[in-house]
Amino acid sequence: MLFIIAISFWGGNKISEYYGLKTKLLTVAIGFGGLCLSMYVTLKRLNEINREEESNKK
């Protein structure tokens, strides 16, 4: 989860620097996109683990 967030903010910063943007809005937008992606991946994986545990109980 932290890896996805860190890569997103780092990549957003590099893109902002490449285009020479004065504000860091693109960095923040890409970073929050990475945050949403990491939350989605984490929740999806937790759901899979929950289903596996329920099937093992039966």
Contacts in CASP RR format, 6 or more apart in sequence:
PFRMAT RR
TARGET T0000
AUTHOR 0000-0000-0000
METHOD contacts of the structure
MODEL  1
MLFIIAISFWGGNKISEYYGLKTKLLTVAIGFGGLCLSMYVTLKRLNEIN
REEESNKK
1 38 0 8 1.000
1 39 0 8 1.000
1 41 0 8 1.000
1 42 0 8 1.000
2 38 0 8 1.000
4 34 0 8 1.000
4 37 0 8 1.000
4 38 0 8 1.000
4 41 0 8 1.000
5 31 0 8 1.000
5 34 0 8 1.000
5 35 0 8 1.000
5 38 0 8 1.000
8 30 0 8 1.000
8 31 0 8 1.000
8 33 0 8 1.000
8 34 0 8 1.000
8 35 0 8 1.000
8 37 0 8 1.000
9 27 0 8 1.000
9 30 0 8 1.000
9 31 0 8 1.000
11 27 0 8 1.000
11 30 0 8 1.000
12 26 0 8 1.000
12 27 0 8 1.000
12 30 0 8 1.000
12 31 0 8 1.000
13 24 0 8 1.000
13 27 0 8 1.000
15 26 0 8 1.000
15 27 0 8 1.000
15 30 0 8 1.000
16 24 0 8 1.000
16 26 0 8 1.000
16 27 0 8 1.000
19 26 0 8 1.000
END
